[in-house]
């Protein structure tokens, strides 16, 4: 009974009312974590703690999406209690990844000041690794990203808390909490430091240096910090330039590494680094469009290029559908979906193509049913229905689609 939402067809149309975690299923999962926690020690225990806290955060995000304040409050209390207990464990005390998740949890719950205190404490105790410490880079990047999201415009961002965090990271000295100002001379020094660090990293990466390749995540964090720093201190074009240069370098480096070293770790790592950098790039463009006037085309081009390369990336597809909703012409998006589904075996393009058409159908029905007395049907709706059925038919005939329960349930639900 813990998983009884699976038998319900109405889970498809849940909209904002997300199905919560059922009581018995939730108990089962918690028991698994508790039992495993006693069996592990050292690094494994820390990794399990990270998984557990990520799972708790996913439930908080679910409450936020459902806009259920009462449930959010209760869930927040439970999650915070668990986070504090995990951090009390001797193995976990100095682990920055856990501190990062705890601060993020506080931020999601709306306790911005508490979250800042946690971030600041973690940064003060983290030592002076600067850009060479992967965990420190990752922590600073998240902190700066969250701070940037609070900005209402890019004007005056040079003296914001986010710039302070990124400048301190580049200085490699002890962290000092934000006091309301950032010195221009420090900004200039930090820019030089970032520039040299990235150049060093990229020049090392093209020489198949095993350690550098293993640490693709560190490169992504470094690029993210540098681009965000440039965005806040110079502007969007400067940030986009860094993403473009890095992507170019990684694309060039990938195949060479594979040829030179045969079965090198780089084969797995370069594409993941490139994908993560692309995601940072598109997210920054989306954010910039939200807070200022900026053309849609750079974002659309970046997304279409990225999706041809990574047709299974859900975040990229969500962004693509989001921007396509603003456009009144569906033909371009349809041609694009058609091209991607032909060139890949992955199922995501089919699912998102169907979702895009269903959203369009919902919109036309809403327009037609608007409360205007006598209804004048302006757009013949049957075309969309036939198109969606055709998409379902093609999708379930594909090799992966035949074995996808979600796809069949969506199809049945649509026909009903």
C-alpha positions as CSV (number, residue, x, y, z in Angstrom):
1,X,0.0,0.0,0.0
2,X,3.0,2.3,0.2
3,X,3.0,2.7,-3.5
4,X,-0.7,2.8,-4.3
5,X,-0.5,5.9,-6.5
6,X,0.8,3.7,-9.3
7,X,-2.6,2.2,-10.1
8,X,-4.4,5.6,-10.5
9,X,-4.9,7.1,-13.9
10,X,-5.5,10.5,-12.4
11,X,-1.9,10.9,-11.5
12,X,-1.3,12.1,-15.0
13,X,-3.5,15.2,-14.6
14,X,-2.3,16.2,-11.2
15,X,-1.1,19.6,-12.2
16,X,0.0,21.4,-9.0
17,X,-1.4,18.7,-6.7
18,X,1.7,16.5,-6.7
19,X,1.2,13.0,-5.3
20,X,2.9,13.1,-1.9
21,X,5.0,10.3,-0.4
22,X,2.7,7.7,1.0
23,X,3.0,6.9,4.6
24,X,4.0,3.2,4.4
25,X,6.3,3.7,1.5
26,X,8.0,6.6,3.3
27,X,8.4,4.5,6.4
28,X,10.1,1.8,4.3
29,X,12.5,4.2,2.8
30,X,13.4,5.7,6.2
31,X,14.0,2.3,7.6
32,X,16.4,1.4,4.8
33,X,18.4,4.6,5.4
34,X,18.5,3.9,9.2
35,X,19.7,0.3,8.8
36,X,22.3,1.2,6.2
37,X,23.6,4.1,8.3
38,X,24.7,1.6,11.0
39,X,26.6,-0.6,8.5
40,X,28.8,2.1,6.9
41,X,31.7,4.1,8.1
42,X,34.1,6.7,6.8
43,X,33.7,7.9,3.2
44,X,30.8,5.5,2.5
45,X,28.9,6.9,5.5
46,X,29.4,10.4,4.2
47,X,28.1,9.5,0.8
48,X,25.1,7.9,2.3
49,X,24.4,11.0,4.4
50,X,24.6,13.1,1.2
51,X,22.0,10.8,-0.5
52,X,19.7,10.9,2.5
53,X,19.8,14.7,2.7
54,X,19.3,15.0,-1.1
55,X,16.2,12.8,-0.7
56,X,14.9,15.0,2.1
57,X,15.5,18.1,0.0
58,X,13.5,16.5,-2.9
59,X,10.5,16.2,-0.6
60,X,10.8,19.9,0.4
61,X,10.9,20.9,-3.3
62,X,7.8,18.8,-3.8
63,X,6.0,20.7,-1.1
64,X,7.1,24.0,-2.6
65,X,5.8,23.0,-6.0
66,X,2.5,22.0,-4.6
67,X,2.4,25.3,-2.7
68,X,1.3,23.4,0.4
69,X,2.5,25.7,3.3
70,X,1.3,23.5,6.1
71,X,3.0,20.4,4.8
72,X,6.1,22.4,3.9
73,X,6.4,23.6,7.5
74,X,6.1,20.0,8.9
75,X,8.5,18.6,6.3
76,X,11.0,21.4,6.9
77,X,11.1,20.6,10.6
78,X,11.8,16.9,9.9
79,X,14.4,17.6,7.3
80,X,16.3,20.1,9.4
81,X,16.4,17.8,12.3
82,X,17.9,15.1,10.2
83,X,20.4,17.4,8.6
84,X,21.6,18.6,12.1
85,X,21.9,15.0,13.3
86,X,23.9,14.0,10.2
87,X,26.3,16.9,10.7
88,X,26.9,15.9,14.3
89,X,28.4,12.6,13.1
90,X,32.3,12.7,13.5
91,X,32.8,11.5,9.9
92,X,30.6,14.3,8.5
93,X,31.6,17.3,10.6
94,X,34.1,18.8,8.2
95,X,32.5,17.6,5.0
96,X,31.6,20.7,2.9
97,X,29.1,18.9,0.6
98,X,26.9,18.2,3.6
99,X,27.2,21.8,4.9
100,X,26.3,22.9,1.4
101,X,23.1,20.8,1.3
102,X,22.1,21.9,4.8
103,X,22.5,25.6,3.8
104,X,20.5,24.9,0.6
105,X,17.7,23.3,2.6
106,X,17.5,26.4,4.9
107,X,17.4,28.6,1.8
108,X,14.6,26.5,0.2
109,X,12.6,26.8,3.4
110,X,12.8,30.6,3.1
111,X,15.2,31.1,6.1
112,X,17.7,33.2,4.0
113,X,19.6,34.7,7.0
114,X,20.0,31.3,8.6
115,X,21.2,29.8,5.3
116,X,23.7,32.7,4.9
117,X,25.1,31.9,8.4
118,X,25.5,28.3,7.5
119,X,27.2,29.1,4.2
120,X,29.5,31.7,5.9
121,X,30.4,29.3,8.7
122,X,31.2,26.5,6.2
123,X,33.4,28.9,4.2
124,X,35.2,30.2,7.3
125,X,36.1,26.7,8.4
126,X,36.9,25.4,5.0
127,X,40.5,26.6,4.9
128,X,42.3,28.4,2.1
129,X,42.2,26.0,-0.8
130,X,40.7,28.7,-3.0
131,X,40.1,27.6,-6.7
132,X,42.1,24.4,-6.2
133,X,39.6,22.9,-3.7
134,X,36.7,21.3,-5.6
135,X,34.4,21.3,-2.6
136,X,35.1,24.9,-1.8
137,X,34.4,25.9,-5.4
138,X,31.2,24.0,-5.5
139,X,30.0,25.5,-2.2
140,X,30.9,29.1,-3.3
141,X,29.2,28.6,-6.7
142,X,25.9,27.5,-5.1
143,X,26.0,30.3,-2.6
144,X,26.7,32.9,-5.3
145,X,24.0,31.5,-7.6
146,X,21.4,31.7,-4.9
147,X,22.4,35.2,-4.0
148,X,22.2,36.3,-7.7
149,X,18.6,34.9,-7.9
150,X,17.6,37.5,-5.3
151,X,18.8,40.4,-7.5
152,X,16.1,42.3,-9.2
153,X,18.4,43.8,-11.8
154,X,22.0,43.6,-12.9
155,X,22.5,47.3,-12.1
156,X,24.8,47.7,-9.1
157,X,25.6,44.0,-8.9
158,X,29.3,44.7,-8.7
159,X,29.0,45.4,-4.9
160,X,26.6,42.5,-4.2
161,X,27.2,39.7,-1.8
162,X,27.6,37.2,-4.8
163,X,30.6,39.2,-6.1
164,X,32.1,39.2,-2.6
165,X,31.8,35.4,-2.3
166,X,33.4,34.8,-5.7
167,X,36.2,37.4,-5.1
168,X,37.1,35.8,-1.8
169,X,37.2,32.4,-3.4
170,X,39.8,33.7,-5.9
171,X,41.9,35.3,-3.2
172,X,42.6,31.9,-1.6
173,X,42.8,33.6,1.8
174,X,40.6,33.1,4.9
175,X,36.9,33.9,4.2
176,X,35.5,37.1,5.7
177,X,31.6,37.5,5.8
178,X,30.1,40.2,3.6
179,X,30.2,43.7,5.1
180,X,28.3,45.6,2.4
181,X,31.1,46.6,0.1
182,X,33.5,45.0,-2.4
183,X,36.7,46.9,-3.3
184,X,37.3,47.5,-7.1
185,X,41.0,46.5,-6.7
186,X,40.0,43.1,-5.3
187,X,37.6,42.6,-8.2
188,X,40.4,43.3,-10.7
189,X,42.8,40.9,-8.9
190,X,40.1,38.2,-8.8
191,X,39.4,38.5,-12.5
192,X,43.1,37.9,-13.3
193,X,43.2,34.9,-10.9
194,X,40.2,33.3,-12.6
195,X,41.6,33.9,-16.0
196,X,44.9,32.3,-15.2
197,X,43.2,29.4,-13.4
198,X,41.0,28.6,-16.3
199,X,43.8,28.8,-18.8
200,X,45.9,26.5,-16.8
201,X,43.1,24.1,-16.4
202,X,42.2,24.0,-20.1
203,X,45.8,23.8,-21.3
204,X,46.4,20.8,-18.9
205,X,43.2,19.1,-20.0
206,X,44.3,19.0,-23.6
207,X,47.4,17.2,-22.5
208,X,45.9,14.0,-21.4
209,X,46.7,14.4,-17.7
210,X,45.0,11.7,-15.8
211,X,44.3,13.7,-12.7
212,X,42.9,16.7,-14.6
213,X,40.6,14.5,-16.6
214,X,39.3,12.7,-13.5
215,X,38.3,16.1,-12.1
216,X,35.9,17.2,-14.7
217,X,33.6,18.5,-11.9
218,X,36.2,20.9,-10.7
219,X,36.5,22.4,-14.2
220,X,32.7,22.9,-14.4
221,X,32.7,24.6,-11.0
222,X,35.6,26.8,-12.0
223,X,33.9,27.8,-15.3
224,X,30.6,28.4,-13.4
225,X,32.3,30.7,-10.8
226,X,34.3,32.7,-13.4
227,X,31.3,33.1,-15.8
228,X,29.0,34.3,-12.9
229,X,31.7,36.6,-11.7
230,X,32.1,38.1,-15.2
231,X,28.3,38.4,-15.6
232,X,28.0,40.4,-12.4
233,X,31.1,42.6,-12.9
234,X,31.1,43.1,-16.7
235,X,27.9,41.8,-18.3
236,X,26.1,38.9,-20.0
237,X,28.3,38.9,-23.1
238,X,31.5,38.5,-21.1
239,X,29.9,35.4,-19.4
240,X,28.7,33.9,-22.6
241,X,32.2,34.3,-24.1
242,X,33.7,32.1,-21.3
243,X,31.2,29.4,-21.9
244,X,31.9,29.5,-25.6
245,X,35.6,29.3,-25.2
246,X,35.4,26.4,-22.7
247,X,33.0,24.5,-24.8
248,X,35.2,24.9,-27.9
249,X,38.3,23.7,-25.9
250,X,36.4,20.7,-24.5
251,X,35.0,19.7,-27.9
252,X,38.5,19.9,-29.3
253,X,40.1,18.0,-26.4
254,X,37.6,15.2,-26.2
255,X,38.5,13.1,-29.3
256,X,42.2,13.7,-28.9
257,X,42.3,12.3,-25.4
258,X,40.5,9.2,-26.6
259,X,42.9,8.6,-29.5
260,X,46.1,9.3,-27.5
261,X,45.3,7.2,-24.5
262,X,43.0,4.4,-25.8
263,X,40.7,3.6,-22.9
264,X,41.1,6.8,-21.0
265,X,38.8,8.0,-18.2
266,X,38.4,11.2,-20.3
267,X,36.0,9.4,-22.6
268,X,33.3,9.5,-19.9
269,X,34.4,12.7,-18.4
270,X,34.7,15.2,-21.2
271,X,31.1,14.8,-22.4
272,X,29.8,15.2,-18.8
273,X,31.9,18.4,-18.3
274,X,30.7,19.7,-21.6
275,X,27.0,18.9,-20.8
276,X,27.3,20.6,-17.4
277,X,28.9,23.7,-18.9
278,X,26.1,23.9,-21.5
279,X,23.5,23.6,-18.8
280,X,25.1,26.5,-16.8
281,X,25.2,28.6,-20.0
282,X,21.5,28.1,-20.9
283,X,20.4,28.6,-17.2
284,X,22.3,31.9,-17.1
285,X,20.7,33.1,-20.3
286,X,17.2,32.2,-19.0
287,X,17.8,34.1,-15.8
288,X,19.2,37.1,-17.6
289,X,16.0,37.2,-19.8
290,X,13.9,37.1,-16.7
291,X,15.5,40.2,-15.1
292,X,16.3,42.3,-18.2
293,X,15.5,42.8,-21.9
294,X,17.5,40.4,-24.0
295,X,16.7,38.7,-27.4
296,X,15.4,35.1,-27.3
297,X,17.5,33.9,-30.2
298,X,20.8,33.2,-28.4
299,X,19.0,31.0,-25.9
300,X,17.0,29.2,-28.6
301,X,20.2,28.5,-30.6
302,X,22.2,27.4,-27.5
303,X,19.3,25.0,-26.5
304,X,18.8,23.5,-30.0
305,X,22.6,22.9,-30.4
306,X,22.8,21.3,-26.9
307,X,19.7,19.1,-27.4
308,X,21.1,17.7,-30.6
309,X,24.1,16.6,-28.7
310,X,22.3,15.6,-25.4
311,X,18.9,14.4,-26.4
312,X,18.3,12.8,-22.9
313,X,18.8,15.9,-20.8
314,X,15.6,16.7,-19.0
315,X,16.6,20.2,-17.8
316,X,17.5,21.3,-21.3
317,X,14.2,20.0,-22.7
318,X,12.2,21.8,-20.0
319,X,13.9,25.0,-20.9
320,X,13.2,24.4,-24.6
321,X,9.5,23.8,-24.0
322,X,9.3,26.8,-21.7
323,X,10.7,29.2,-24.4
324,X,8.6,27.5,-27.2
325,X,5.4,28.3,-25.3
326,X,6.1,32.0,-25.9
327,X,6.2,31.5,-29.6
328,X,3.0,31.4,-31.6
329,X,4.5,29.4,-34.5
330,X,4.7,25.7,-33.7
331,X,6.2,24.6,-37.0
332,X,9.9,25.4,-36.1
333,X,9.6,23.4,-32.8
334,X,7.9,20.5,-34.6
335,X,10.6,20.3,-37.2
336,X,13.2,20.3,-34.5
337,X,11.5,17.5,-32.5
338,X,11.1,15.5,-35.7
339,X,14.8,15.9,-36.4
340,X,15.9,14.9,-32.9
341,X,13.6,11.8,-32.7
342,X,14.9,10.5,-36.0
343,X,18.6,10.8,-35.0
344,X,18.4,9.3,-31.5
345,X,17.1,6.2,-29.7
346,X,16.4,8.0,-26.4
347,X,12.8,8.4,-25.4
348,X,12.9,11.9,-23.9
349,X,12.4,13.8,-27.2
350,X,9.2,11.8,-27.8
351,X,7.8,12.5,-24.3
352,X,8.6,16.2,-24.5
353,X,7.2,16.5,-28.1
354,X,4.0,15.0,-26.8
355,X,4.0,17.3,-23.8
356,X,4.5,20.4,-25.9
357,X,1.5,19.5,-28.2
358,X,-0.7,18.7,-25.1
359,X,0.2,22.1,-23.7
360,X,-0.8,23.7,-27.0
361,X,-4.1,21.8,-27.1
362,X,-4.8,22.8,-23.5
363,X,-4.2,26.5,-24.5
364,X,-6.5,26.4,-27.5
365,X,-9.3,24.7,-25.5
366,X,-8.9,27.3,-22.8
367,X,-9.2,30.1,-25.4
368,X,-12.2,28.4,-27.0
369,X,-14.0,28.0,-23.7
370,X,-13.4,31.5,-22.5
371,X,-16.6,32.9,-21.0
372,X,-17.8,35.1,-23.9
373,X,-21.4,34.0,-24.2
374,X,-21.7,32.4,-27.6
375,X,-18.6,30.3,-28.4
376,X,-16.9,30.9,-31.7
377,X,-14.5,28.2,-32.4
378,X,-11.4,30.0,-33.9
379,X,-8.9,27.1,-34.2
380,X,-10.0,23.7,-35.4
381,X,-9.0,21.5,-32.5
382,X,-9.1,18.0,-34.2
383,X,-5.8,18.6,-35.9
384,X,-4.0,18.7,-32.6
385,X,-5.7,15.6,-31.3
386,X,-4.7,13.7,-34.4
387,X,-1.1,15.0,-34.2
388,X,-0.8,13.9,-30.6
389,X,-2.2,10.4,-31.4
390,X,0.3,10.1,-34.3
391,X,3.1,11.1,-32.0
392,X,2.1,8.4,-29.4
393,X,1.8,5.8,-32.2
394,X,5.3,6.5,-33.4
395,X,6.7,6.7,-29.9
396,X,5.3,3.3,-28.7
397,X,6.7,1.7,-31.9
398,X,10.2,2.8,-31.1
399,X,12.5,0.3,-29.4
400,X,12.6,2.1,-26.0
401,X,9.0,3.3,-26.2
402,X,7.5,-0.2,-26.4
403,X,8.9,-0.9,-22.9
404,X,8.0,2.4,-21.2
405,X,5.0,2.1,-18.8
406,X,4.8,5.9,-18.5
407,X,4.4,6.3,-22.2
408,X,1.6,3.7,-22.4
409,X,-0.2,5.2,-19.4
410,X,0.0,8.7,-21.0
411,X,-1.4,7.3,-24.2
412,X,-4.3,5.5,-22.5
413,X,-5.0,8.5,-20.4
414,X,-5.1,10.8,-23.5
415,X,-7.5,8.4,-25.3
416,X,-9.8,8.3,-22.3
